[in-house]
Amino acid sequence: MSEADIKHLLDLGFSQTAVHDAVQVISYFNYINRIADALDVDLEHDIVSWEQ
């Protein structure tokens, strides 16, 4: 993400707080998915894969 990306979001009407929160959530999901992949974490049995 670059400064231009953030400016674009702000120009669209997103607040700085909304951009900050989105970056935090997206970063966390990126991190936790990499950890789960590295540790070979299995899906819960009641979760249906969307790649059917």
mmCIF file as Biopython writes it, N, C-alpha, C and O atoms, coordinates in Angstrom:
data_model
#
loop_
_atom_site.group_PDB
_atom_site.id
_atom_site.type_symbol
_atom_site.label_atom_id
_atom_site.label_alt_id
_atom_site.label_comp_id
_atom_site.label_asym_id
_atom_site.label_entity_id
_atom_site.label_seq_id
_atom_site.pdbx_PDB_ins_code
_atom_site.Cartn_x
_atom_site.Cartn_y
_atom_site.Cartn_z
_atom_site.occupancy
_atom_site.B_iso_or_equiv
_atom_site.auth_seq_id
_atom_site.auth_asym_id
_atom_site.pdbx_PDB_model_num
ATOM 1   N N  . MET A ? 1  ? 0.849   -1.156  0.000  1.0 0.0 1  A 1 
ATOM 2   C CA . MET A ? 1  ? 0.000   0.000   0.000  1.0 0.0 1  A 1 
ATOM 3   C C  . MET A ? 1  ? 0.900   1.225   0.000  1.0 0.0 1  A 1 
ATOM 4   O O  . MET A ? 1  ? 1.878   1.301   0.743  1.0 0.0 1  A 1 
ATOM 5   N N  . SER A ? 2  ? 0.552   2.164   -0.836 1.0 0.0 2  A 1 
ATOM 6   C CA . SER A ? 2  ? 1.354   3.375   -0.939 1.0 0.0 2  A 1 
ATOM 7   C C  . SER A ? 2  ? 0.570   4.580   -0.418 1.0 0.0 2  A 1 
ATOM 8   O O  . SER A ? 2  ? -0.619  4.486   -0.112 1.0 0.0 2  A 1 
ATOM 9   N N  . GLU A ? 3  ? 1.259   5.697   -0.327 1.0 0.0 3  A 1 
ATOM 10  C CA . GLU A ? 3  ? 0.614   6.934   0.097  1.0 0.0 3  A 1 
ATOM 11  C C  . GLU A ? 3  ? -0.518  7.314   -0.862 1.0 0.0 3  A 1 
ATOM 12  O O  . GLU A ? 3  ? -1.540  7.857   -0.444 1.0 0.0 3  A 1 
ATOM 13  N N  . ALA A ? 4  ? -0.323  7.020   -2.153 1.0 0.0 4  A 1 
ATOM 14  C CA . ALA A ? 4  ? -1.362  7.309   -3.147 1.0 0.0 4  A 1 
ATOM 15  C C  . ALA A ? 4  ? -2.620  6.479   -2.898 1.0 0.0 4  A 1 
ATOM 16  O O  . ALA A ? 4  ? -3.733  6.964   -3.105 1.0 0.0 4  A 1 
ATOM 17  N N  . ASP A ? 5  ? -2.451  5.233   -2.457 1.0 0.0 5  A 1 
ATOM 18  C CA . ASP A ? 5  ? -3.603  4.374   -2.141 1.0 0.0 5  A 1 
ATOM 19  C C  . ASP A ? 5  ? -4.402  4.961   -0.980 1.0 0.0 5  A 1 
ATOM 20  O O  . ASP A ? 5  ? -5.632  4.992   -1.009 1.0 0.0 5  A 1 
ATOM 21  N N  . ILE A ? 6  ? -3.690  5.422   0.033  1.0 0.0 6  A 1 
ATOM 22  C CA . ILE A ? 6  ? -4.363  6.014   1.187  1.0 0.0 6  A 1 
ATOM 23  C C  . ILE A ? 6  ? -5.075  7.298   0.783  1.0 0.0 6  A 1 
ATOM 24  O O  . ILE A ? 6  ? -6.208  7.536   1.202  1.0 0.0 6  A 1 
ATOM 25  N N  . LYS A ? 7  ? -4.424  8.126   -0.027 1.0 0.0 7  A 1 
ATOM 26  C CA . LYS A ? 7  ? -5.050  9.366   -0.497 1.0 0.0 7  A 1 
ATOM 27  C C  . LYS A ? 7  ? -6.317  9.053   -1.275 1.0 0.0 7  A 1 
ATOM 28  O O  . LYS A ? 7  ? -7.324  9.747   -1.131 1.0 0.0 7  A 1 
ATOM 29  N N  . HIS A ? 8  ? -6.273  8.014   -2.098 1.0 0.0 8  A 1 
ATOM 30  C CA . HIS A ? 8  ? -7.455  7.627   -2.877 1.0 0.0 8  A 1 
ATOM 31  C C  . HIS A ? 8  ? -8.610  7.245   -1.953 1.0 0.0 8  A 1 
ATOM 32  O O  . HIS A ? 8  ? -9.748  7.652   -2.185 1.0 0.0 8  A 1 
ATOM 33  N N  . LEU A ? 9  ? -8.328  6.469   -0.912 1.0 0.0 9  A 1 
ATOM 34  C CA . LEU A ? 9  ? -9.372  6.093   0.038  1.0 0.0 9  A 1 
ATOM 35  C C  . LEU A ? 9  ? -9.938  7.320   0.754  1.0 0.0 9  A 1 
ATOM 36  O O  . LEU A ? 9  ? -11.149 7.430   0.944  1.0 0.0 9  A 1 
ATOM 37  N N  . LEU A ? 10 ? -9.067  8.230   1.146  1.0 0.0 10 A 1 
ATOM 38  C CA . LEU A ? 10 ? -9.522  9.454   1.803  1.0 0.0 10 A 1 
ATOM 39  C C  . LEU A ? 10 ? -10.376 10.290  0.849  1.0 0.0 10 A 1 
ATOM 40  O O  . LEU A ? 10 ? -11.385 10.866  1.257  1.0 0.0 10 A 1 
ATOM 41  N N  . ASP A ? 11 ? -9.968  10.356  -0.427 1.0 0.0 11 A 1 
ATOM 42  C CA . ASP A ? 11 ? -10.743 11.093  -1.441 1.0 0.0 11 A 1 
ATOM 43  C C  . ASP A ? 11 ? -12.117 10.469  -1.661 1.0 0.0 11 A 1 
ATOM 44  O O  . ASP A ? 11 ? -13.065 11.164  -2.027 1.0 0.0 11 A 1 
ATOM 45  N N  . LEU A ? 12 ? -12.225 9.169   -1.439 1.0 0.0 12 A 1 
ATOM 46  C CA . LEU A ? 12 ? -13.513 8.480   -1.584 1.0 0.0 12 A 1 
ATOM 47  C C  . LEU A ? 12 ? -14.429 8.704   -0.385 1.0 0.0 12 A 1 
ATOM 48  O O  . LEU A ? 12 ? -15.603 8.334   -0.410 1.0 0.0 12 A 1 
ATOM 49  N N  . GLY A ? 13 ? -13.882 9.313   0.664  1.0 0.0 13 A 1 
ATOM 50  C CA . GLY A ? 13 ? -14.699 9.630   1.821  1.0 0.0 13 A 1 
ATOM 51  C C  . GLY A ? 13 ? -14.407 8.817   3.064  1.0 0.0 13 A 1 
ATOM 52  O O  . GLY A ? 13 ? -15.058 9.007   4.091  1.0 0.0 13 A 1 
ATOM 53  N N  . PHE A ? 14 ? -13.439 7.914   2.991  1.0 0.0 14 A 1 
ATOM 54  C CA . PHE A ? 14 ? -13.069 7.152   4.179  1.0 0.0 14 A 1 
ATOM 55  C C  . PHE A ? 14 ? -12.304 8.062   5.129  1.0 0.0 14 A 1 
ATOM 56  O O  . PHE A ? 14 ? -11.494 8.880   4.694  1.0 0.0 14 A 1 
ATOM 57  N N  . SER A ? 15 ? -12.556 7.922   6.411  1.0 0.0 15 A 1 
ATOM 58  C CA . SER A ? 15 ? -11.829 8.704   7.402  1.0 0.0 15 A 1 
ATOM 59  C C  . SER A ? 15 ? -10.454 8.074   7.636  1.0 0.0 15 A 1 
ATOM 60  O O  . SER A ? 15 ? -10.210 6.926   7.267  1.0 0.0 15 A 1 
ATOM 61  N N  . GLN A ? 16 ? -9.573  8.843   8.249  1.0 0.0 16 A 1 
ATOM 62  C CA . GLN A ? 16 ? -8.259  8.294   8.589  1.0 0.0 16 A 1 
ATOM 63  C C  . GLN A ? 16 ? -8.402  7.130   9.569  1.0 0.0 16 A 1 
ATOM 64  O O  . GLN A ? 16 ? -7.638  6.166   9.513  1.0 0.0 16 A 1 
ATOM 65  N N  . THR A ? 17 ? -9.374  7.224   10.455 1.0 0.0 17 A 1 
ATOM 66  C CA . THR A ? 17 ? -9.622  6.131   11.400 1.0 0.0 17 A 1 
ATOM 67  C C  . THR A ? 17 ? -10.074 4.876   10.664 1.0 0.0 17 A 1 
ATOM 68  O O  . THR A ? 17 ? -9.628  3.777   10.992 1.0 0.0 17 A 1 
ATOM 69  N N  . ALA A ? 18 ? -10.952 5.022   9.672  1.0 0.0 18 A 1 
ATOM 70  C CA . ALA A ? 18 ? -11.430 3.864   8.904  1.0 0.0 18 A 1 
ATOM 71  C C  . ALA A ? 18 ? -10.290 3.210   8.129  1.0 0.0 18 A 1 
ATOM 72  O O  . ALA A ? 18 ? -10.192 1.984   8.079  1.0 0.0 18 A 1 
ATOM 73  N N  . VAL A ? 19 ? -9.433  4.025   7.527  1.0 0.0 19 A 1 
ATOM 74  C CA . VAL A ? 19 ? -8.285  3.482   6.791  1.0 0.0 19 A 1 
ATOM 75  C C  . VAL A ? 19 ? -7.354  2.755   7.759  1.0 0.0 19 A 1 
ATOM 76  O O  . VAL A ? 19 ? -6.889  1.654   7.466  1.0 0.0 19 A 1 
ATOM 77  N N  . HIS A ? 20 ? -7.086  3.360   8.897  1.0 0.0 20 A 1 
ATOM 78  C CA . HIS A ? 20 ? -6.235  2.737   9.914  1.0 0.0 20 A 1 
ATOM 79  C C  . HIS A ? 20 ? -6.804  1.402   10.366 1.0 0.0 20 A 1 
ATOM 80  O O  . HIS A ? 20 ? -6.085  0.405   10.437 1.0 0.0 20 A 1 
ATOM 81  N N  . ASP A ? 21 ? -8.097  1.383   10.671 1.0 0.0 21 A 1 
ATOM 82  C CA . ASP A ? 21 ? -8.732  0.150   11.139 1.0 0.0 21 A 1 
ATOM 83  C C  . ASP A ? 21 ? -8.684  -0.938  10.066 1.0 0.0 21 A 1 
ATOM 84  O O  . ASP A ? 21 ? -8.414  -2.100  10.370 1.0 0.0 21 A 1 
ATOM 85  N N  . ALA A ? 22 ? -8.944  -0.564  8.816  1.0 0.0 22 A 1 
ATOM 86  C CA . ALA A ? 22 ? -8.902  -1.538  7.721  1.0 0.0 22 A 1 
ATOM 87  C C  . ALA A ? 22 ? -7.504  -2.127  7.574  1.0 0.0 22 A 1 
ATOM 88  O O  . ALA A ? 22 ? -7.352  -3.338  7.414  1.0 0.0 22 A 1 
ATOM 89  N N  . VAL A ? 23 ? -6.489  -1.278  7.627  1.0 0.0 23 A 1 
ATOM 90  C CA . VAL A ? 23 ? -5.104  -1.752  7.517  1.0 0.0 23 A 1 
ATOM 91  C C  . VAL A ? 23 ? -4.780  -2.722  8.653  1.0 0.0 23 A 1 
ATOM 92  O O  . VAL A ? 23 ? -4.138  -3.748  8.429  1.0 0.0 23 A 1 
ATOM 93  N N  . GLN A ? 24 ? -5.222  -2.402  9.864  1.0 0.0 24 A 1 
ATOM 94  C CA . GLN A ? 24 ? -4.960  -3.271  11.001 1.0 0.0 24 A 1 
ATOM 95  C C  . GLN A ? 24 ? -5.622  -4.643  10.828 1.0 0.0 24 A 1 
ATOM 96  O O  . GLN A ? 24 ? -4.982  -5.670  11.056 1.0 0.0 24 A 1 
ATOM 97  N N  . VAL A ? 25 ? -6.880  -4.666  10.431 1.0 0.0 25 A 1 
ATOM 98  C CA . VAL A ? 25 ? -7.616  -5.929  10.271 1.0 0.0 25 A 1 
ATOM 99  C C  . VAL A ? 25 ? -7.035  -6.753  9.126  1.0 0.0 25 A 1 
ATOM 100 O O  . VAL A ? 25 ? -6.823  -7.957  9.271  1.0 0.0 25 A 1 
ATOM 101 N N  . ILE A ? 26 ? -6.778  -6.110  7.991  1.0 0.0 26 A 1 
ATOM 102 C CA . ILE A ? 26 ? -6.231  -6.820  6.828  1.0 0.0 26 A 1 
ATOM 103 C C  . ILE A ? 26 ? -4.852  -7.394  7.164  1.0 0.0 26 A 1 
ATOM 104 O O  . ILE A ? 26 ? -4.540  -8.527  6.800  1.0 0.0 26 A 1 
ATOM 105 N N  . SER A ? 27 ? -4.043  -6.614  7.852  1.0 0.0 27 A 1 
ATOM 106 C CA . SER A ? 27 ? -2.706  -7.082  8.227  1.0 0.0 27 A 1 
ATOM 107 C C  . SER A ? 27 ? -2.778  -8.267  9.174  1.0 0.0 27 A 1 
ATOM 108 O O  . SER A ? 27 ? -2.015  -9.224  9.040  1.0 0.0 27 A 1 
ATOM 109 N N  . TYR A ? 28 ? -3.697  -8.203  10.134 1.0 0.0 28 A 1 
ATOM 110 C CA . TYR A ? 28 ? -3.837  -9.308  11.082 1.0 0.0 28 A 1 
ATOM 111 C C  . TYR A ? 28 ? -4.253  -10.598 10.364 1.0 0.0 28 A 1 
ATOM 112 O O  . TYR A ? 28 ? -3.689  -11.661 10.620 1.0 0.0 28 A 1 
ATOM 113 N N  . PHE A ? 29 ? -5.240  -10.502 9.467  1.0 0.0 29 A 1 
ATOM 114 C CA . PHE A ? 29 ? -5.674  -11.705 8.753  1.0 0.0 29 A 1 
ATOM 115 C C  . PHE A ? 29 ? -4.560  -12.259 7.886  1.0 0.0 29 A 1 
ATOM 116 O O  . PHE A ? 29 ? -4.410  -13.477 7.781  1.0 0.0 29 A 1 
ATOM 117 N N  . ASN A ? 30 ? -3.774  -11.391 7.263  1.0 0.0 30 A 1 
ATOM 118 C CA . ASN A ? 30 ? -2.632  -11.839 6.471  1.0 0.0 30 A 1 
ATOM 119 C C  . ASN A ? 30 ? -1.652  -12.598 7.365  1.0 0.0 30 A 1 
ATOM 120 O O  . ASN A ? 30 ? -1.192  -13.685 7.016  1.0 0.0 30 A 1 
ATOM 121 N N  . TYR A ? 31 ? -1.340  -12.013 8.519  1.0 0.0 31 A 1 
ATOM 122 C CA . TYR A ? 31 ? -0.407  -12.630 9.458  1.0 0.0 31 A 1 
ATOM 123 C C  . TYR A ? 31 ? -0.919  -13.982 9.957  1.0 0.0 31 A 1 
ATOM 124 O O  . TYR A ? 31 ? -0.205  -14.983 9.897  1.0 0.0 31 A 1 
ATOM 125 N N  . ILE A ? 32 ? -2.150  -14.004 10.445 1.0 0.0 32 A 1 
ATOM 126 C CA . ILE A ? 32 ? -2.664  -15.216 11.085 1.0 0.0 32 A 1 
ATOM 127 C C  . ILE A ? 32 ? -2.849  -16.351 10.063 1.0 0.0 32 A 1 
ATOM 128 O O  . ILE A ? 32 ? -2.685  -17.522 10.406 1.0 0.0 32 A 1 
ATOM 129 N N  . ASN A ? 33 ? -3.184  -16.018 8.835  1.0 0.0 33 A 1 
ATOM 130 C CA . ASN A ? 33 ? -3.298  -17.050 7.802  1.0 0.0 33 A 1 
ATOM 131 C C  . ASN A ? 33 ? -1.934  -17.635 7.450  1.0 0.0 33 A 1 
ATOM 132 O O  . ASN A ? 33 ? -1.824  -18.834 7.194  1.0 0.0 33 A 1 
ATOM 133 N N  . ARG A ? 34 ? -0.905  -16.808 7.435  1.0 0.0 34 A 1 
ATOM 134 C CA . ARG A ? 34 ? 0.446   -17.326 7.189  1.0 0.0 34 A 1 
ATOM 135 C C  . ARG A ? 34 ? 0.901   -18.242 8.328  1.0 0.0 34 A 1 
ATOM 136 O O  . ARG A ? 34 ? 1.532   -19.271 8.086  1.0 0.0 34 A 1 
ATOM 137 N N  . ILE A ? 35 ? 0.581   -17.869 9.562  1.0 0.0 35 A 1 
ATOM 138 C CA . ILE A ? 35 ? 0.920   -18.715 10.708 1.0 0.0 35 A 1 
ATOM 139 C C  . ILE A ? 35 ? 0.178   -20.051 10.612 1.0 0.0 35 A 1 
ATOM 140 O O  . ILE A ? 35 ? 0.771   -21.110 10.819 1.0 0.0 35 A 1 
ATOM 141 N N  . ALA A ? 36 ? -1.110  -19.998 10.301 1.0 0.0 36 A 1 
ATOM 142 C CA . ALA A ? 36 ? -1.902  -21.231 10.180 1.0 0.0 36 A 1 
ATOM 143 C C  . ALA A ? 36 ? -1.360  -22.119 9.068  1.0 0.0 36 A 1 
ATOM 144 O O  . ALA A ? 36 ? -1.285  -23.337 9.232  1.0 0.0 36 A 1 
ATOM 145 N N  . ASP A ? 37 ? -0.982  -21.528 7.942  1.0 0.0 37 A 1 
ATOM 146 C CA . ASP A ? 37 ? -0.399  -22.324 6.856  1.0 0.0 37 A 1 
ATOM 147 C C  . ASP A ? 37 ? 0.927   -22.941 7.272  1.0 0.0 37 A 1 
ATOM 148 O O  . ASP A ? 37 ? 1.188   -24.109 6.981  1.0 0.0 37 A 1 
ATOM 149 N N  . ALA A ? 38 ? 1.762   -22.168 7.948  1.0 0.0 38 A 1 
ATOM 150 C CA . ALA A ? 38 ? 3.079   -22.664 8.355  1.0 0.0 38 A 1 
ATOM 151 C C  . ALA A ? 38 ? 2.963   -23.804 9.360  1.0 0.0 38 A 1 
ATOM 152 O O  . ALA A ? 38 ? 3.786   -24.719 9.368  1.0 0.0 38 A 1 
ATOM 153 N N  . LEU A ? 39 ? 1.934   -23.744 10.209 1.0 0.0 39 A 1 
ATOM 154 C CA . LEU A ? 39 ? 1.748   -24.782 11.224 1.0 0.0 39 A 1 
ATOM 155 C C  . LEU A ? 39 ? 0.820   -25.896 10.762 1.0 0.0 39 A 1 
ATOM 156 O O  . LEU A ? 39 ? 0.514   -26.811 11.526 1.0 0.0 39 A 1 
ATOM 157 N N  . ASP A ? 40 ? 0.373   -25.819 9.511  1.0 0.0 40 A 1 
ATOM 158 C CA . ASP A ? 40 ? -0.505  -26.819 8.906  1.0 0.0 40 A 1 
ATOM 159 C C  . ASP A ? 40 ? -1.778  -27.013 9.726  1.0 0.0 40 A 1 
ATOM 160 O O  . ASP A ? 40 ? -2.195  -28.139 9.998  1.0 0.0 40 A 1 
ATOM 161 N N  . VAL A ? 41 ? -2.385  -25.894 10.114 1.0 0.0 41 A 1 
ATOM 162 C CA . VAL A ? 41 ? -3.615  -25.931 10.892 1.0 0.0 41 A 1 
ATOM 163 C C  . VAL A ? 41 ? -4.759  -26.385 9.989  1.0 0.0 41 A 1 
ATOM 164 O O  . VAL A ? 41 ? -4.945  -25.861 8.891  1.0 0.0 41 A 1 
ATOM 165 N N  . ASP A ? 42 ? -5.520  -27.362 10.466 1.0 0.0 42 A 1 
ATOM 166 C CA . ASP A ? 42 ? -6.660  -27.870 9.699  1.0 0.0 42 A 1 
ATOM 167 C C  . ASP A ? 42 ? -7.887  -27.008 9.936  1.0 0.0 42 A 1 
ATOM 168 O O  . ASP A ? 42 ? -8.033  -26.389 10.990 1.0 0.0 42 A 1 
ATOM 169 N N  . LEU A ? 43 ? -8.772  -26.973 8.939  1.0 0.0 43 A 1 
ATOM 170 C CA . LEU A ? 43 ? -10.048 -26.302 9.114  1.0 0.0 43 A 1 
ATOM 171 C C  . LEU A ? 43 ? -10.883 -27.068 10.127 1.0 0.0 43 A 1 
ATOM 172 O O  . LEU A ? 43 ? -10.714 -28.274 10.309 1.0 0.0 43 A 1 
ATOM 173 N N  . GLU A ? 44 ? -11.769 -26.365 10.770 1.0 0.0 44 A 1 
ATOM 174 C CA . GLU A ? 44 ? -12.710 -27.052 11.645 1.0 0.0 44 A 1 
ATOM 175 C C  . GLU A ? 44 ? -13.598 -27.934 10.781 1.0 0.0 44 A 1 
ATOM 176 O O  . GLU A ? 44 ? -13.861 -27.606 9.624  1.0 0.0 44 A 1 
ATOM 177 N N  . HIS A ? 45 ? -14.054 -29.033 11.324 1.0 0.0 45 A 1 
ATOM 178 C CA . HIS A ? 45 ? -14.791 -30.019 10.531 1.0 0.0 45 A 1 
ATOM 179 C C  . HIS A ? 45 ? -16.141 -29.524 10.042 1.0 0.0 45 A 1 
ATOM 180 O O  . HIS A ? 45 ? -16.646 -30.027 9.038  1.0 0.0 45 A 1 
ATOM 181 N N  . ASP A ? 46 ? -16.740 -28.556 10.718 1.0 0.0 46 A 1 
ATOM 182 C CA . ASP A ? 46 ? -18.043 -28.064 10.284 1.0 0.0 46 A 1 
ATOM 183 C C  . ASP A ? 46 ? -17.933 -26.884 9.307  1.0 0.0 46 A 1 
ATOM 184 O O  . ASP A ? 46 ? -18.953 -26.322 8.909  1.0 0.0 46 A 1 
ATOM 185 N N  . ILE A ? 47 ? -16.711 -26.502 8.917  1.0 0.0 47 A 1 
ATOM 186 C CA . ILE A ? 47 ? -16.504 -25.426 7.959  1.0 0.0 47 A 1 
ATOM 187 C C  . ILE A ? 47 ? -16.459 -26.029 6.559  1.0 0.0 47 A 1 
ATOM 188 O O  . ILE A ? 47 ? -15.684 -26.949 6.293  1.0 0.0 47 A 1 
ATOM 189 N N  . VAL A ? 48 ? -17.298 -25.502 5.665  1.0 0.0 48 A 1 
ATOM 190 C CA . VAL A ? 48 ? -17.335 -25.985 4.288  1.0 0.0 48 A 1 
ATOM 191 C C  . VAL A ? 48 ? -16.428 -25.113 3.442  1.0 0.0 48 A 1 
ATOM 192 O O  . VAL A ? 48 ? -16.542 -23.888 3.472  1.0 0.0 48 A 1 
ATOM 193 N N  . SER A ? 49 ? -15.529 -25.729 2.687  1.0 0.0 49 A 1 
ATOM 194 C CA . SER A ? 49 ? -14.620 -24.987 1.825  1.0 0.0 49 A 1 
ATOM 195 C C  . SER A ? 49 ? -15.391 -24.349 0.675  1.0 0.0 49 A 1 
ATOM 196 O O  . SER A ? 49 ? -16.281 -24.974 0.099  1.0 0.0 49 A 1 
ATOM 197 N N  . TRP A ? 50 ? -15.049 -23.100 0.338  1.0 0.0 50 A 1 
ATOM 198 C CA . TRP A ? 50 ? -15.703 -22.422 -0.776 1.0 0.0 50 A 1 
ATOM 199 C C  . TRP A ? 50 ? -15.156 -22.897 -2.117 1.0 0.0 50 A 1 
ATOM 200 O O  . TRP A ? 50 ? -15.709 -22.551 -3.160 1.0 0.0 50 A 1 
ATOM 201 N N  . GLU A ? 51 ? -14.072 -23.691 -2.110 1.0 0.0 51 A 1 
ATOM 202 C CA . GLU A ? 51 ? -13.441 -24.187 -3.335 1.0 0.0 51 A 1 
ATOM 203 C C  . GLU A ? 51 ? -13.975 -25.549 -3.735 1.0 0.0 51 A 1 
ATOM 204 O O  . GLU A ? 51 ? -13.193 -26.448 -4.044 1.0 0.0 51 A 1 
ATOM 205 N N  . GLN A ? 52 ? -15.269 -25.721 -3.736 1.0 0.0 52 A 1 
ATOM 206 C CA . GLN A ? 52 ? -15.847 -27.042 -4.057 1.0 0.0 52 A 1 
ATOM 207 C C  . GLN A ? 52 ? -15.961 -27.235 -5.541 1.0 0.0 52 A 1 
ATOM 208 O O  . GLN A ? 52 ? -16.423 -28.282 -5.994 1.0 0.0 52 A 1 
#
